[in-house]
């Protein structure tokens, strides 16, 4: 069996769908590995299929770890502006055979993720700025 060259396969994807930068696919692959390790730790070493929501959370954590306060900027530079873009990347990789999916997996798994500002910027905002944008709790009637 011939070994798949990741860069060559990504080049094939980019020929069909040039919306995303090559590095976004590398990030996704590394983020999936990161997520699988997190899940494996939680399951005492057992590996299993990663759901879309689990992958989104893992990608968030991985981006914060790798890029810190620049995470949102880096992702946007690669064409990744919202969680549905991660879904597009995943399904581009599924379509060409780099990733596998189950019958339960769909693009919809990536539609209700997180807001990129909340996920990638707010963790680095100073407390005063967070307080300024946080909703004020309603006062109780006396």
Order of alpha helices (4+ residues) and beta strands (2+ residues): alpha-alpha-alpha-alpha-alpha-alpha
